[in-house]
Amino acid sequence: MISKYFTPYIYCFLFLLALSISTVASANQYADSVYTIRTIVLDAGHGGDKPGARGSSSLEKNLALQVTLKLGKAIEAAIPGVKVYYTRTTDVDVELYKRIELANSKRADLFISIHCNSVPAKLAKRITGTETFVSGFSRLGEQDAAFRENADILLEENYEDNYQGFDPKDPESYIVFSLMKNQYRDQSIRLASFIQGEYVKSGRPDRGVQELSLAVLARAGMPAVLTEIGFISHPSEEAYMKSEKGQAEIVKNLLDAIKAYKRQVER
């Protein structure tokens, strides 16, 4: 017979044990929801009356869309059980805040935005390569890319309301986005690193993984990256991105990076 003096301690122990089991179960359930890749949202940069960067014979919005649609088909064919959604499938304009809203509403596990890079004409023949961005703070001397990618905001109606007073022309305004802590920063950097690693395997110049204050990534409720697949301002890179071979290689790079990331986080 158990002494009455120990009874309260037994009840306390049983309560703590039940709480512990419940906590572990909840943690495992949460881990499943976080580390199982089931839904991916792909975002083709720009669109409609916002063409993005211009090459000698192509527009960023068109190249980004072509690669995005091919990547979506490749993902669904190669990774059973993964559903792909698109922020756009035609040449239409989608406000930046609505792109990430779609990903959040679909409870996406990954968000990948596809763009082409550009530099002024005097640098066009010298600058090549790929780079991938995650949401973060841009130092004042490193905001050119952020200014370029956020410039579409100024063409949206009511952009002051949609972005809570953020002004993409004002360097100090970028502090707003730096304060939006992205809890998925580490996972985003990991995915971005896999992407850059795959580009390198194909012989592409590596400009690395960088953090920028980007409107399209700021409120992401999942690992999210923006990848620049090449410089549309460089003649040979533009030709590469326009070609079937080049697009197929870019799609393979991105697909292999997603598969590697998925294997690692689901391990």
N, C-alpha and C positions, 0 to 999 in steps of 0.2 A: 504494500500500500504506500502511495506517495504522501509524504507529509504535507499537511495543510500549509506549512510555512514555505514550501517550494512551489505551490500551485501558481501564485502570481508570476513567478519567474518562468514557469513552463508556458503559461499563456503568452507572456511577453516574447519568449523564444519562438513559439509557433507563429505569432503575429509577424515577427521580423523575418522568419523563414518564408512565410507566404508573400510578404512584401518583396523580399529578395527575388523569389521566383517570378513574381509579376513584373518586377523591374527588368530582369534578364529577358523575359519573353517580349516585353515592350521594346527593349533595345534591339533584340534580334529582328522583330517586326520592322522597326525603323531602319535597321541596316539593310533589310531586304528591299525596302522602298527606295533607299538611297543608292544602293550598289548594284541593283539589277537594271540594266539598260533595256528599256522596252519601247521608249518613245523618243524620237529625235525630231527636232524642228530645224529645217534648213531655210536660210534666209539669203536670197539673191539680192545683193546690194543695189540700191537706187531703183530706177524704174519710172516709166511714164515721162512726165516733163522734167524729171531729175535724172539726167543721163549719167552723172558721175564723171569720171575722167574720160578724156578723148584721146584716142590714138590717131595714127595717120589714116586708118581705114576702118576703125571700129570704135564702139562705145562700150564703156565699162558695164553698163546695165545689161547689154546683150550677152557679153561674154560670161558675166556672173550668172545669168539665168541659164545659159546653156550648160555650164558646168554643174550648177545646182540640180537641175532636173536629171542629168545623167547620174549624178552622185546618189540621188534619192532612189532611182531604179536599182543601182548597184547595191545599195545597202539592203533593200528589201529582198533582193535576189540572193545575197551572200550571207545575210544574218537572219535566220528564221526567227520569227516572233517579235521582230522589231517593226514598229509602225513609224512611217515618216510623214510629217506634215510640212507644208511649205507656206512661207509668208506671202509668196506670190508665185504663180505659174505662168503668167503672161506679162506683157509690157505695161504694167500699171504702177501707179504711185501708191505706196503704203507708208503712212507716217511712221517715223522711227519708234515712237512709244507704242504703237499698235503691234509692231513686230514682236517685241518682247512680251506684250500682253497676251498674244496668241500662245507663245511658248508657256507662259505661266498658266493660262487657262487649260491647256492640254496636259498640264503637269509633266512637262517634258523632262527627260533625264539628261539631255544634251541640247544645246543650242549652238549652231555653227553658222556664222554669217560670212558669205563669200564675196570678195572684192578684188579689184585690180588696182595696183599702185600707180603713182605718177609723180614726176618731178618736172620743174621748168625746162624749157627747150634747151637752155645752155648746158644742162646736166644730163639730158636725155640719153646720150650715147655712152655715158659713163656709169650710170646707176642701173643695176640689175638685181634680181634676187627675190626671195620670198621672206615674209615675216608674218608672225601671228601675234595678235594682241589679246590681252585680257583686261577686264575692267580694273582700273586703278588710278593712281594719282599721276598726272603729267607734270613734270617740272617745267617751269616757264620756257626754258630753252628747247624743250622737246615736244612742242605742241602742234607743229605743222600738220602732222597726220590727223590729230584730233580735230583741228580746225576744219580740215578738208572733209573728213567723214561726218562731222556734225553740221556742216554748212546747209544741208537740206532742211534743217529745222526752220531756217529763216523763210523758206518757201511755203511752210505750212500755215494754215489759218489758226489763229489763237494759240500760237506757239508759246506765248508767255504763260498761258494757263496750263497747257499740256505738260510743260516742263518746269512748273513752279518757279517762274522768273529766271530760269537759266538763259543766259545770252551767249551763244556760241562765238560772238565777236569779242567778248570780254575775257581776257586771260584770268582775271580774278574770279570770274564766275565759275571756273572749273573746280574751285574749292567745293562747290555744291556736290558735284559728283564724287569727289574724293571722300566726302563724309558719308556717302551711301555705302556702308561696309558690305562687301560681297562675301558672304560666309562660304562661298564655293571657290574662293580665290585659289587655294592650293590645288583643288581638282582641275580648275580651269588651266592653271599653269602646266599641270601634268599632261592634259590633253593637248595643249599647244606645243609642248615639247615633243610629244609623239608625232604631231603633224610636221614640225620642222625636221625631225629626224628622218621622216619618210621622204621629204623633199630632197634632203641631202643624199639619200640613197640613189636618187635619180640624177644626181649631178647638178642640182640647182644650187646657186649661191645662197648661203644661209645668213640672213640678217637678224635671226634670233627671235626670242620671245620677249615681248615688251608689255608694260602696263600703260594704258592710256585712259583718259576720261572720255569714254565713248557713250553717247546717249543710248545707242541700241543695246548696250550690255549692262547699263547701270543698275537696272532693277531686276536682273535675271534671278529667278528662284531655282537655278540649276547651274552646273558648270557650263560656261559660255565663252566662246572665242570668236574673234573676227580674224579671218586669214586672208592675206593679200597674196594671190596666186602668181603674181609677176607684175612687171612694170609695163603698162600699156604705152608708156611714153618711149620705151626702148624698141627700136624696129624689130630686132630678132625675137625679143620676148613677146611682142604683140603678135608676130607671125606664129610663134609657138602656141600661144593661147587661143588663137583662131583655128588652128589646125586640128583635125580629128585625132591625130597621134598625140599632140600636146594635151588636149582635153582628156583623152583616155588615160594618159600618164598622171595627170593631176587628180583625176577621179580615183585612180588606184592608190595614189599616195594618201588621199584623205580617207578612203575606205580602210586601208591597212592600218592607219593611225587609230581610227575608231575601233577596229577589231582588237588592236593591241591594248588600248585603254580599257575596253570592255573586259578583256581577259584579266587584266590586272586588278580592276576594282571588284570584280565578281569572284575573285579567287577565294 
